[in-house]
Amino acid sequence: MSDSSTDSAAFWEKHYAGMDAQWGTRPNVVLTGLVERLGSEPGTALDLGCGHGGDALWLAGLGWHVTAVDVSHTALRRVAAGAAATGVTDRVTPRRHDLAGTFPDGTYDLVTATYFHTPVTISREEVLRRAAHAVAPGGLLIVIEHASLAPWSWQAGQDIRFPTPDEVVSSLRLDDAWHIERAEAPRRTATGPEGRTATVTDNVIALRRTRP
């Protein structure tokens, strides 16, 4: 494993270049449920590690103005194509960042990190802290992450301890300007490549910034 931005870009370019362009174009169902229950009127959103843009395009369809961030040029081209095909080009802005080194400017009403995992060594906790700092007062930070291994994971077979939702929240080092809307670890049936299914656990965390 390496911590270089070159390796990160190379890994994800190869990953998306070899993937069906339609994979990941549907929104994450946990995210959609959280936004529908907890979200306010559509505003600005930041989608970290957007992949093929399923979440970003869904949010844009609701009226959100979304900055969709990924390190892969291939992924971002497919996001732009998806936005054009669905008529939301004016509400989706693809941006390339290697989040281990650079981060989008500004603040947002919604910041999402959905399965923001990588085999390339980065300071993931630091990226999520920066994500929290990017949330505007009244806005939401949503983190949905793996809390177990699926059989098709690149880490399958390894002995890995995943943090609990409370440990993830603690690692963000938030002050009392935040309210925990949800911090749970539900189980679900996941579908992977070639239609394989498995029961997995996710960490589902939704935090609202109540004031500056």
C-alpha positions in Angstrom: 0.0 0.0 0.0 1.2 3.5 -0.7 0.2 7.0 0.4 1.2 8.8 -2.8 -1.4 10.7 -4.8 0.0 9.1 -8.0 -0.9 5.7 -6.7 -4.3 6.8 -5.6 -5.1 8.2 -9.0 -3.7 5.2 -10.8 -5.7 2.8 -8.7 -9.0 4.5 -9.2 -8.4 5.2 -12.9 -7.8 1.5 -13.4 -10.8 0.6 -11.2 -13.3 2.8 -13.1 -11.8 2.1 -16.6 -12.5 -1.6 -16.0 -16.0 -1.1 -14.6 -19.4 -1.1 -16.3 -20.3 2.6 -16.8 -23.7 1.9 -15.4 -22.5 0.5 -12.1 -23.1 3.0 -9.3 -25.4 5.2 -11.2 -28.3 4.6 -8.8 -28.3 6.4 -5.5 -27.5 4.7 -2.2 -30.8 3.7 -0.6 -29.6 4.6 2.9 -28.5 8.0 1.8 -31.9 8.7 0.0 -33.8 7.7 3.2 -31.7 10.0 5.4 -32.0 12.9 3.0 -35.7 12.5 2.7 -36.2 12.3 6.5 -33.6 14.8 7.7 -32.8 17.1 4.8 -34.2 20.5 4.5 -35.0 22.4 1.2 -32.4 21.6 -1.5 -29.3 23.8 -1.3 -25.7 23.1 -1.9 -24.2 19.6 -1.6 -20.7 18.1 -1.6 -20.4 14.4 -2.6 -17.0 13.1 -1.6 -15.8 10.1 -3.7 -18.7 10.4 -6.0 -17.7 7.5 -8.3 -20.2 7.3 -11.2 -22.4 9.8 -9.6 -25.5 7.9 -8.4 -25.9 10.0 -5.3 -24.9 13.3 -7.0 -27.3 12.9 -9.9 -30.2 11.9 -7.5 -29.6 15.0 -5.4 -29.4 17.2 -8.5 -32.7 15.7 -9.6 -34.3 17.0 -6.3 -32.9 20.5 -6.9 -29.6 20.4 -5.0 -26.6 22.0 -6.6 -23.9 19.3 -6.2 -20.2 19.5 -6.3 -19.2 15.9 -7.2 -15.6 15.0 -6.2 -13.4 12.1 -7.2 -9.8 11.5 -8.0 -10.6 9.6 -11.2 -11.0 11.5 -14.5 -12.9 8.5 -15.9 -15.5 8.6 -13.1 -15.9 12.4 -13.4 -16.4 12.2 -17.2 -19.2 9.6 -16.6 -20.8 11.9 -14.0 -20.8 14.7 -16.5 -22.3 12.5 -19.1 -25.0 11.3 -16.7 -25.8 14.8 -15.7 -26.2 15.7 -19.4 -28.4 12.7 -20.1 -30.7 13.5 -17.2 -30.9 17.2 -17.8 -29.1 18.4 -14.6 -25.9 19.7 -16.0 -26.5 23.1 -14.5 -26.8 21.5 -11.0 -23.8 19.1 -11.1 -20.2 20.3 -11.0 -17.6 17.6 -11.3 -14.3 18.4 -9.5 -11.2 16.4 -9.4 -9.4 16.2 -6.0 -7.1 13.7 -4.4 -8.7 14.2 -1.0 -5.6 13.1 0.8 -4.0 16.3 -0.4 -6.6 18.8 -1.6 -10.2 19.6 -0.6 -12.9 21.7 -2.2 -13.3 25.3 -0.9 -16.5 26.6 0.7 -19.3 25.4 2.9 -22.3 23.3 1.9 -25.8 22.5 3.3 -25.1 18.8 2.8 -21.8 16.9 2.8 -21.8 13.2 2.0 -19.1 10.5 2.2 -20.7 7.2 1.0 -18.3 4.2 1.2 -15.3 6.5 1.2 -12.8 3.7 1.4 -9.5 3.0 -0.5 -6.7 0.5 -0.4 -4.3 3.4 -0.8 -3.1 4.6 2.5 -4.5 8.0 3.4 -5.5 9.8 6.6 -9.2 9.0 6.2 -10.1 10.5 9.6 -8.5 13.8 8.6 -10.5 13.9 5.4 -13.7 13.3 7.3 -12.8 16.1 9.8 -12.4 18.4 6.8 -15.7 17.2 5.6 -17.3 18.3 8.9 -15.7 21.7 8.6 -17.3 22.1 5.2 -20.8 21.8 6.6 -22.7 25.1 6.9 -24.7 26.0 10.0 -28.0 24.0 9.9 -26.5 21.5 7.4 -25.9 17.8 7.5 -22.8 15.6 7.4 -23.7 12.0 6.3 -21.2 9.2 6.5 -22.1 5.8 5.3 -19.3 3.3 5.5 -18.5 -0.4 5.6 -18.5 -2.0 9.0 -17.9 -5.5 7.8 -16.3 -7.2 4.8 -18.3 -8.5 1.8 -16.8 -11.6 0.0 -15.9 -9.5 -3.0 -14.0 -6.8 -1.0 -10.4 -6.2 -1.9 -9.8 -6.8 1.9 -11.7 -10.1 2.0 -10.0 -12.7 4.2 -8.1 -10.1 6.2 -8.6 -9.8 10.0 -9.9 -6.2 10.2 -11.5 -4.4 13.1 -13.9 -1.7 12.0 -14.7 1.2 14.2 -18.1 1.6 15.8 -20.4 4.5 14.9 -19.6 6.1 18.2 -15.9 5.8 17.6 -16.3 7.4 14.1 -18.2 10.3 15.6 -15.5 10.7 18.3 -12.7 10.7 15.7 -14.3 13.8 14.1 -13.5 15.8 17.2 -16.6 17.9 17.0 -17.6 20.6 19.4 -21.1 21.2 21.0 -22.3 22.9 17.8 -23.3 19.4 16.5 -26.3 17.2 17.0 -26.3 13.5 16.3 -29.3 12.6 14.2 -28.2 9.0 13.7 -25.2 6.8 14.6 -26.1 3.2 14.0 -24.7 0.0 12.5 -27.6 -1.8 10.7 -27.2 -5.0 8.7 -28.4 -5.3 5.1 -28.2 -7.6 2.1 -25.7 -6.2 -0.3 -25.4 -7.0 -4.0 -21.9 -7.1 -5.5 -20.3 -7.9 -8.8 -22.0 -10.5 -11.0 -25.1 -10.3 -8.8 -23.5 -11.9 -5.7 -25.3 -11.2 -2.5 -24.1 -11.2 1.2 -25.3 -9.9 4.5 -23.1 -7.0 5.6 -23.0 -4.3 8.3 -22.7 -0.5 7.6 -22.0 2.4 9.9 -24.6 5.0 9.2 -23.9 8.4 10.7 -25.9 11.6 10.2 -24.8 14.8 12.1 -26.3 18.2 12.0 -24.4 21.4 12.5 -26.7 23.5 14.7 -24.6 26.7 14.7 -21.2 28.2 13.5 
